[in-house]
Amino acid sequence: MRLTRPSTLLSAFLTLLNDRLGESIVFPLLPFLLASFTRDDRNLGLTVGLLGGCYALAQFAVTPLIGAMSDRFGRKPVITVCVAGSVLGLALFALTISLPWQQLWPGATAAGLPLALLFVARLIDGVSGGTAATAGAVLADISPPEQRARAFGLIGVAFGLGFILGPALGGLLAGISFSLPVLVALGFAVLNLVVVLTLLPETHPVEARRALPRKRELQPFSQLARVFRNPQVRRLCLAFFLFFLAFSGFTAVLVVYFKQNFGWGPGISAAAFVVVGVVATVVQGVLIGPLVKRFGEWRLSLAGVGLVVVGCLMIPLAPVDQAVAVVFPAVAILASGTGLITPCLRSLVSRRLDDSGQGAALGSLQGLQSLGSFLGPPLAGLAYVNLNQQAPFWLGIALMLGVALLVAGGLPGQRPSIHGSGR
């Protein structure tokens, strides 16, 4: 039975938006928030990177367990615990940056206590970061296979809105107080928790539930290995990982590249990211359904790869005196490609598995996304520093070509249909 009532979609969407907003509203402000907690400006960038990295690593470590638990105990209790963890992590983060540490303990900053608490807060938020995977499983539960790409488009809408609202709200509210954006993110997480508790029905029926795997199989790498042993999805899962490795890498260096090559300030750089959010939201929230119906997920995935490659080519080739005219269309093209790739790859993986394994499979995809999001930025940063400033984009293009080869290969021994999803 498919549960399609609006409260289910609202709960899933708010959960996805909270997952993105809680990070996007805080992360751009981290250099300013950390200024009073670290005395060495040279290490500020490293500290910011480590904070982001500890979140991604924690998410990677626990997401397979969260996905398997949602297959065993149902979606609602797992989402409830995860959102409650997000509330706890944001509350600790907000409390840490709001306390008058010099009055409470003058030596706290020198001892590293506030910084340690921020890392604990990000770890808590990362450990409870299985909300996106479980909310994706809810969307799979309530959607027939032929409509899953459209349903998964909600993930992209939430990502796009989070990308738009987070930095915009953070920049606006930080002018009043640096702690205010974090408090707003905390308030939204509390709202999300209330909605989940009161409106979200259980979408995973008892008869479809599975026993928990053995402990060793819940280790993140064991879980990923099990998915990769499945010939039906391993090509697509590897493509999913390579995509996020590339995407997280070149997006991590974009602002630095804009500043050092074009002399752009934070205002125009932020405007470029707003374009990304708007385009991704339109593609995944409005266009993905009709496009999938017309072309199918397989062809749209390849088209998305082509768009990302074009965008990656345009940015490093943009002349300084025409940077705005070239870069803004480039990031719009990048966002269009990303808006096609992510829901279509998720849908292709989901459609090749039975309903009883959706939580574990989508949890593994979230784990691959987290692993790519952790490895991509330092890899791009090393290329930026040790090779040249355009190197992360060329690296991203090479990885995207690998994605294209994996997707184009289809299933072993089976030629994908050019008129449909490739099944």
C-alpha positions in Angstrom: 0.0 0.0 0.0 1.4 3.4 -1.0 0.9 6.2 1.6 0.7 9.4 -0.4 -0.9 11.7 2.0 0.6 15.2 2.2 1.7 14.8 5.8 4.1 12.0 4.8 5.7 14.2 2.0 5.8 17.2 4.3 7.6 15.2 7.1 10.1 13.8 4.6 10.7 17.1 3.0 11.3 19.0 6.3 13.6 16.3 7.4 15.6 16.6 4.2 15.6 20.4 4.4 16.7 20.3 8.1 19.6 18.0 7.1 20.9 20.6 4.6 19.9 23.8 6.4 21.6 22.8 9.6 24.9 22.5 7.8 24.6 25.3 5.2 23.6 28.0 7.7 26.5 27.2 9.9 29.4 26.1 7.7 30.0 29.5 5.9 30.3 31.2 9.2 32.7 28.8 10.8 35.8 31.0 10.2 34.2 33.8 12.0 32.7 31.7 14.8 36.1 30.0 15.4 38.1 33.3 15.4 37.7 33.7 19.2 38.5 30.0 19.9 41.8 29.7 18.1 44.8 31.9 18.4 46.6 30.7 15.3 45.1 32.2 12.1 47.3 30.0 10.0 45.5 26.9 11.3 42.0 28.4 10.9 41.4 26.9 7.5 42.6 23.5 8.7 40.3 23.6 11.7 37.3 24.5 9.5 38.2 21.6 7.2 38.5 19.2 10.1 35.2 20.2 11.6 33.5 19.5 8.2 35.5 16.3 7.9 34.5 14.9 11.3 30.8 15.5 10.4 31.2 13.6 7.1 33.2 10.8 8.7 30.7 10.3 11.6 27.9 10.2 9.0 29.8 7.7 6.9 30.4 5.4 9.9 26.8 5.2 11.2 24.7 5.6 8.1 24.7 1.8 7.1 23.5 1.0 10.7 20.8 3.6 10.5 19.6 2.3 7.1 19.5 -1.3 8.4 17.7 -0.2 11.5 15.0 1.5 9.5 14.5 -1.8 7.5 14.2 -3.6 10.9 12.2 -1.3 13.1 10.5 1.1 10.7 11.2 4.5 9.3 9.5 6.7 11.9 11.4 5.7 15.1 14.7 6.0 13.3 14.0 9.4 11.8 12.8 10.6 15.2 16.0 9.5 16.9 18.1 11.1 14.2 16.3 14.4 14.2 16.5 14.5 18.0 20.3 14.0 17.7 20.4 16.9 15.3 18.6 19.0 17.9 21.1 18.0 20.5 24.2 18.7 18.3 23.0 22.1 17.3 22.0 23.0 20.9 25.5 22.1 22.0 27.0 24.1 19.2 24.8 27.1 19.9 25.6 26.9 23.6 29.3 26.7 23.0 29.5 29.8 20.8 27.1 31.8 23.1 28.7 31.2 26.5 31.0 34.0 27.9 34.0 31.8 28.3 36.4 34.5 29.5 34.1 35.2 32.4 33.3 31.5 33.2 36.9 30.3 32.8 39.6 32.6 31.4 41.8 29.7 30.5 39.1 27.7 28.6 40.1 28.9 25.2 43.8 28.2 25.8 42.9 24.7 27.1 40.9 24.1 23.9 37.6 23.4 25.7 35.2 25.4 23.5 36.8 24.0 20.3 36.6 20.5 21.7 32.9 21.0 22.4 32.3 22.2 18.8 33.9 19.1 17.5 31.7 17.0 19.8 28.6 18.9 18.6 29.5 18.2 15.0 30.2 14.6 15.7 26.8 14.3 17.4 25.2 15.9 14.3 27.1 13.6 12.0 26.2 10.5 13.9 22.5 11.4 13.7 22.9 12.4 10.1 21.1 9.4 8.7 18.0 11.5 8.3 18.5 11.9 4.5 18.9 8.2 3.9 15.9 7.3 6.0 13.7 10.1 4.5 14.8 8.8 1.1 13.6 5.3 2.2 10.2 6.9 3.1 10.0 8.4 -0.4 10.8 5.0 -1.9 8.1 3.4 0.3 5.3 5.7 -0.9 6.3 5.8 -4.5 5.8 3.2 -7.2 9.1 2.3 -9.0 8.3 4.4 -12.1 7.8 7.5 -10.0 10.8 7.2 -7.7 13.1 9.5 -9.6 10.5 12.2 -9.3 10.0 11.5 -5.6 13.8 11.5 -5.0 13.8 15.0 -6.7 12.5 16.2 -3.3 16.0 15.5 -2.0 17.4 17.8 -4.6 14.7 20.5 -3.8 15.7 20.3 -0.1 19.4 20.5 -1.0 18.7 23.5 -3.3 16.6 25.4 -0.8 19.1 24.7 1.9 21.8 26.0 -0.4 19.8 29.2 -1.0 18.4 29.8 2.5 21.3 28.7 4.6 24.0 31.1 3.4 21.5 33.9 2.9 20.1 33.6 6.4 23.5 33.0 7.9 24.9 36.1 6.3 21.9 38.3 7.2 21.5 37.1 10.8 25.3 37.2 11.5 25.1 41.0 11.1 23.0 41.0 14.3 24.8 38.2 16.2 27.0 35.3 15.2 25.0 33.0 17.5 21.7 33.9 15.9 22.0 31.8 12.7 22.8 28.7 14.8 19.8 29.4 17.0 17.6 29.7 13.9 19.0 26.3 12.7 18.2 24.8 16.1 14.7 26.2 16.0 14.1 24.6 12.6 15.4 21.3 13.9 13.0 21.4 16.8 10.1 22.2 14.4 11.2 19.2 12.3 11.2 16.9 15.4 7.6 18.1 16.3 6.4 17.5 12.7 7.9 14.0 12.6 6.4 13.0 16.0 2.9 14.3 15.1 2.5 13.9 11.4 4.7 11.2 10.0 3.1 7.8 9.6 5.0 4.6 9.5 5.6 3.8 5.8 7.5 0.5 6.1 5.0 -2.4 6.8 5.8 -5.1 9.3 5.7 -7.8 6.7 8.4 -6.1 4.7 10.9 -5.7 7.6 14.2 -7.5 7.7 16.3 -8.8 10.6 19.4 -6.8 11.4 22.6 -8.0 9.7 25.5 -9.3 11.8 27.6 -6.7 13.5 30.5 -7.0 11.1 28.2 -6.4 8.2 27.1 -3.1 9.7 30.6 -1.7 9.6 30.5 0.9 6.9 33.0 -0.7 4.6 31.5 -4.1 5.0 28.1 -2.7 4.1 29.5 -1.0 1.0 31.3 -4.2 0.1 28.0 -6.1 0.2 26.4 -3.5 -2.1 29.3 -3.7 -4.5 29.0 -7.5 -4.6 25.6 -7.1 -6.1 26.1 -7.0 -9.9 22.8 -5.2 -10.3 23.9 -2.0 -8.6 27.7 -2.0 -8.2 28.5 0.0 -11.3 25.9 2.6 -10.3 27.0 2.8 -6.7 30.6 3.4 -7.8 29.4 6.1 -10.2 27.5 7.7 -7.3 30.7 7.7 -5.2 32.8 9.2 -8.0 30.3 11.9 -8.7 30.3 13.1 -5.1 34.1 12.8 -4.9 34.3 15.1 -7.9 31.4 17.4 -7.0 32.5 18.0 -3.3 36.1 18.5 -4.5 35.7 21.3 -7.1 32.9 23.0 -5.1 35.2 23.2 -2.0 37.7 25.3 -3.9 35.3 27.5 -5.8 35.2 30.5 -3.5 39.0 30.4 -3.1 39.4 30.2 -6.9 36.9 33.1 -7.5 38.8 35.2 -5.0 42.3 34.5 -6.2 41.7 34.5 -9.9 38.9 37.0 -10.4 39.3 39.1 -7.3 35.7 38.4 -6.3 34.4 39.3 -2.8 32.0 37.3 -0.7 28.9 39.1 -2.2 29.4 38.0 -5.8 30.7 34.6 -4.8 27.6 34.0 -2.7 25.4 35.1 -5.6 27.0 32.4 -7.7 26.0 29.8 -5.1 22.5 31.2 -5.0 22.3 30.5 -8.7 23.3 26.9 -8.0 20.6 26.5 -5.4 17.9 28.1 -7.6 18.7 26.0 -10.7 19.1 22.8 -8.7 15.7 23.4 -7.1 13.9 24.0 -10.3 15.5 21.0 -12.1 14.8 18.5 -9.3 11.6 20.0 -8.0 9.8 20.9 -11.3 11.5 19.4 -14.3 12.8 16.0 -13.2 9.4 14.2 -13.4 8.5 15.2 -17.0 12.1 14.7 -18.1 12.2 11.1 -16.6 8.9 10.3 -18.3 10.2 11.5 -21.6 13.8 10.3 -21.6 14.3 7.9 -18.7 16.8 7.9 -15.9 19.7 6.3 -17.8 19.8 8.9 -20.6 19.3 11.8 -18.1 22.2 10.5 -16.0 24.5 10.7 -19.0 23.1 14.1 -20.0 23.8 15.3 -16.4 27.4 14.1 -16.6 27.8 16.0 -19.9 26.5 19.2 -18.3 28.8 19.0 -15.3 31.8 18.4 -17.6 30.8 21.5 -19.7 30.5 23.6 -16.5 33.8 22.4 -15.2 35.5 23.3 -18.5 34.0 26.8 -18.6 35.2 28.0 -15.1 39.0 27.5 -15.5 38.8 28.8 -19.1 36.9 31.9 -18.1 38.9 35.2 -18.9 39.3 37.5 -16.0 37.6 40.5 -17.8 34.6 38.3 -18.7 34.4 36.2 -15.5 30.9 37.1 -14.5 29.5 36.5 -18.0 31.1 33.1 -18.2 31.0 31.8 -14.6 27.4 32.4 -13.8 26.2 30.4 -16.8 28.8 27.8 -15.9 27.5 27.3 -12.4 24.0 27.2 -13.7 25.0 24.4 -16.1 26.8 22.6 -13.3 23.7 22.8 -11.1 21.5 21.5 -14.0 23.7 18.5 -14.4 23.8 17.8 -10.7 20.1 18.1 -10.5 19.7 15.4 -13.1 22.4 13.0 -11.9 21.6 12.6 -8.2 17.9 11.6 -8.3 18.3 9.5 -11.4 21.2 7.5 -10.0 19.3 7.0 -6.8 16.3 5.9 -8.7 18.2 3.4 -10.9 19.7 1.8 -7.8 16.4 1.7 -6.0 14.5 0.2 -8.9 16.9 -2.7 -9.1 16.3 -3.8 -5.5 13.2 -5.2 -3.8 11.3 -3.2 -1.3 12.7 -5.0 1.7 16.2 -3.7 1.1 15.5 0.0 0.3 16.7 1.3 3.7 20.1 -0.5 3.6 20.6 0.3 -0.1 19.8 4.0 0.3 21.8 4.1 3.5 24.8 2.8 1.5 24.3 5.5 -1.1 24.3 8.1 1.8 27.5 6.5 3.1 29.1 6.7 -0.3 28.1 10.4 -0.5 29.5 11.0 2.9 32.8 9.2 2.0 33.1 11.2 -1.2 32.2 14.4 0.6 35.0 13.8 3.1 37.7 12.7 0.6 36.9 15.2 -2.2 37.8 18.5 -0.6 41.3 17.5 0.7 42.0 15.8 -2.7 41.0 19.0 -4.5 42.9 21.1 -2.1 46.1 19.1 -2.6 45.7 19.5 -6.4 45.0 23.2 -6.0 48.2 23.8 -3.9 50.6 21.3 -5.4 49.7 21.4 -9.1 47.8 24.5 -10.1 44.6 26.4 -9.4 42.8 24.8 -12.3 43.8 21.3 -11.4 40.7 20.5 -9.2 38.5 21.2 -12.2 40.5 18.9 -14.6 40.4 16.3 -11.8 36.7 16.7 -11.6 36.3 16.3 -15.3 38.4 13.1 -15.3 36.2 11.7 -12.5 33.0 12.6 -14.3 34.2 10.8 -17.4 34.6 7.7 -15.2 31.0 8.3 -14.0 29.9 8.4 -17.6 31.7 5.1 -18.5 30.1 3.3 -15.5 26.6 4.5 -16.2 26.9 3.9 -19.9 28.0 0.3 -19.2 24.6 -0.5 -17.8 24.2 -3.9 -16.3 26.6 -6.8 -17.0 25.3 -8.6 -20.0 22.4 -6.2 -20.6 22.2 -3.3 -22.9 20.3 -0.3 -21.3 17.2 0.8 -23.0 17.5 4.1 -24.8 13.9 4.8 -24.3 13.6 4.2 -20.6 15.4 3.8 -17.3 17.8 1.2 -18.5 16.2 -1.7 -16.8 
